[in-house]
Amino acid sequence: MMTLSSTASFVEKLRAQSERYHHQHPFHVKMNEGRLSRRQIQGWVANRFYYQESIPRKDAAILANCPERDIRRRWIQRIVDHDGTAGGEGGIEAWLRLGEAVGLPRKELSDRRHLLPGVRFAVDAYVTFARTRPWVEAVASSLTELFAPDLMAERLAAFERWYPWMDGDGLAYFRTRLHQAPRDSEHALEVVTERCRSVDEQEAALAALSFKCDVLWSVLDAIDRAYGE
Ligand SMILES: O=C(O)c1cc(C(=O)O)c2c(n1)C(=O)C(=O)c1cc(C(=O)O)[nH]c1-2
């Protein structure tokens, strides 16, 4: 039985979920140690594209369920960040460039020919969660972004060191996320700590974050299994 936590200890419990974050997944460990082949990197980039494509739909579901204007005014920025507002802008476009940098034509990402069933199921589960659960829980599920910047910094260094065959500025996506993710997760944390004032609400937020760790872990399980060598 959980008891009501002070804000500080609730935040501590949320942060403790980092132990289940996908930076510990064997596939990411291999990636950051330079032990992946070009084919494995390509498999990861092509499959993660489905996550990137789905994020704005997930955020649109949160907007649709959120009755508060002040929150929507800030949350909408996430959709703009990923979609951009015109050709050549946004995170999805940057991910397509990452694909080109690892030798994947953009058509091979956008037509989903490499998309694995396990990745599709996991990512779809995340979008469905945001559509069907109370919006504060969906906000809590985005809090894996608290843990993302450390992993992205490590990934940037690893790519430069171990995968020098990558062309052009394929890493721009991660450089941009290095400052977007902390801004986004700070806002999400503010929302979750302000709204989760009962034991049940705090438990639901923790469960949402745990669910999201499972989504990310399952994505890598599917990729590791398909492209493991
Ligand atoms: O590469 C990664 O390890 C990673 C992890 C996560 C995450 O923790 O959910 C996100 C991203 N990247 C990312 O690029 C991104 O835009 C993003 C949005 C969200 C979200 O849940 O709203 N997570 C993540």
The ligand as a MOL file (V3000), in Angstrom:
LIG
                    3D

  0  0  0     0  0            999 V3000
M  V30 BEGIN CTAB
M  V30 COUNTS 24 26 0 0 0
M  V30 BEGIN ATOM
M  V30 1 O 15.9920 8.4940 -28.2200 0
M  V30 2 C 15.5090 8.3080 -27.1280 0
M  V30 3 O 16.0160 7.5790 -26.2800 0
M  V30 4 C 14.2370 9.0060 -26.8270 0
M  V30 5 C 13.4690 8.6750 -25.7340 0
M  V30 6 C 12.2500 9.3360 -25.5230 0
M  V30 7 C 11.5130 8.9570 -24.3300 0
M  V30 8 O 12.1570 8.7680 -23.2860 0
M  V30 9 O 10.3110 8.8000 -24.3710 0
M  V30 10 C 11.8070 10.2970 -26.4460 0
M  V30 11 C 12.6910 10.6030 -27.5070 0
M  V30 12 N 13.8490 9.9600 -27.6870 0
M  V30 13 C 12.3640 11.6060 -28.4500 0
M  V30 14 O 13.1650 11.8660 -29.3600 0
M  V30 15 C 11.1410 12.3000 -28.3540 0
M  V30 16 O 10.8840 13.1860 -29.1660 0
M  V30 17 C 10.2560 11.9640 -27.3410 0
M  V30 18 C 8.9680 12.4150 -27.0540 0
M  V30 19 C 8.5640 11.6700 -25.9940 0
M  V30 20 C 7.2630 11.6680 -25.3190 0
M  V30 21 O 6.9960 10.6950 -24.6220 0
M  V30 22 O 6.4870 12.6150 -25.5050 0
M  V30 23 N 9.5350 10.8400 -25.6100 0
M  V30 24 C 10.5840 10.9930 -26.4210 0
M  V30 END ATOM
M  V30 BEGIN BOND
M  V30 1 2 1 2
M  V30 2 1 2 3
M  V30 3 1 2 4
M  V30 4 1 4 5
M  V30 5 2 4 12
M  V30 6 2 5 6
M  V30 7 1 6 7
M  V30 8 1 6 10
M  V30 9 2 7 8
M  V30 10 1 7 9
M  V30 11 2 10 11
M  V30 12 1 10 24
M  V30 13 1 11 12
M  V30 14 1 11 13
M  V30 15 2 13 14
M  V30 16 1 13 15
M  V30 17 2 15 16
M  V30 18 1 15 17
M  V30 19 1 17 18
M  V30 20 2 17 24
M  V30 21 2 18 19
M  V30 22 1 19 20
M  V30 23 1 19 23
M  V30 24 2 20 21
M  V30 25 1 20 22
M  V30 26 1 23 24
M  V30 END BOND
M  V30 END CTAB
M  END
